[in-house]
Amino acid sequence: MPESPPSTSLSVGFVGCGGFMRGNHLPNIARIPGFRIRALCDLDAALLAKIAATYRPDYTTSDYRRVFADPEIRVVISGTGPNFRLPLIEAAAASGKALFVEKPMSLGWEDTRRILEILAVRPVPVMVGMNRRYSEIMRETKRIFDARRLGPTLINYRIVGEDLLWPEFHREQLRRGASTLVHEIVHIFDLLNWLVGERPDSIYAVGPPSDNHILVLTWPGDARAAITSGGCGTEGFPKECLEIFTNNTAIRAQDFVELNVAQAPGERDRLFPLKSNPRGPCEGYTEARLREDLRAWRAQLTQEQIAVGYYYDSRVCVDKGHFAEMLCLHECLSRAQPIPTDAICGAEAVFLALKAQESLETGLPIRLDWMRLMPFSSSARRFLERSREPLLAGAA
């Protein structure tokens, strides 16, 4: 990751400027000297006018094709839904532009394979927004894990939030049969693959079709992981926790603020700053203090705020790596380096989610034959083989 502000200036076009873009990628890109916001694209003209007053792009448009046709734009950052990924990948490949898309990269087998086929024929840099591995606490976790790993390894990951506070469109997706395995747990699949350093060879899932699951994954090198995911918890409690046990060492990353280490010579417990805190400093937060603040915040949240569906600027927010992700994107593009969370990582995470859904349906563990999961053309196969090594090198 770059340690100083980037110097190379890259012009950026945004396609889709919804709430997540406005809360994360737009302000992050604006903070990085090496990026310049040239164009904003959205179907909502009133929203565009409001955002343009803040970020002052060269122009706004409702036609994404204009953004991809602009010769000055080097990278397009997409905030559209996953059902509109394929047209953007096609436009990026045709125009030769780099593209950032949020997770999930795709929704099913066919669109995922089609994306990789397109990129095999016309390679362009694609980053998928699986940001967990870019966070400072996870990079430190991997450094310690790599140094201490020996023999059997057990990993636990908890990611449990509160479905009552999910946006209405998210709840509607679940009612129509969508699954958080595809829409959220791809984050954790990617993180675990990166931590372990290879693809898993089996996956088993229990739970209902859409949400509240327990998953078990195994890897060839004697590593096993359990993921507890769901929306039956509360936002008044830290949402995520990672635990790793290996070589008689314990490592725990608590909701991106506190790292605990036991029996790892030379290592110590550490705290990591928040992303934002509307009521005070971002430094010095323990998991216990975060828990107290979240409990108090949830208790005072009103039904009116819940109905509006946006209230996160009123709470402390942990740093899950979104800013570092954008720094890494600039570094990779300006130095022509491989992108860590590229389209192949995106495909692997989606395939794992789909296989987890198959396990839910059958009630059986699923063996993962990656050669059969990715039956591509010879050109796509060469593309995958060339890309395999830098994928697992990590985000640092």
Buried (B, 14 or more C-beta within 10 A) or exposed (E): EBEEEBEEEBBBBBBBBBEBBBBBBBBBBBEBEBBBBBBBBBEEEEBBEEBBEEBEBBEBBEEBBBBBEBEEBBBBBBBBBBEEBBEBBBBBBBBEBBBBBBBBBBBEEEBBBBBBBBBBEEBBBBBBBBBBBBBBBBBBBBEBBEBBBEEEBBBBBBBBBBBEBBEEEBBEBBEEEBBBBBBBBBBBBBBBBBBBBEBBBBBBBEBEEBBBBEBBBBBEEEBBBBBBBBBEBBBBBBBBBBBBBBBEBBBBBBBBBBBBBEEBEEBEEBBBBBBBBEEEEBEEBEBEBBBEBBEEBBEEBEEEEEEEEEBBEEBBBBBBBBBBBBBBBBBBBBEEEEBBBBBBBBBBBBBBBBBBBEBBEEEEBBEBEEEEBBEBEEEBBEBBEEBEEBBBEBBE
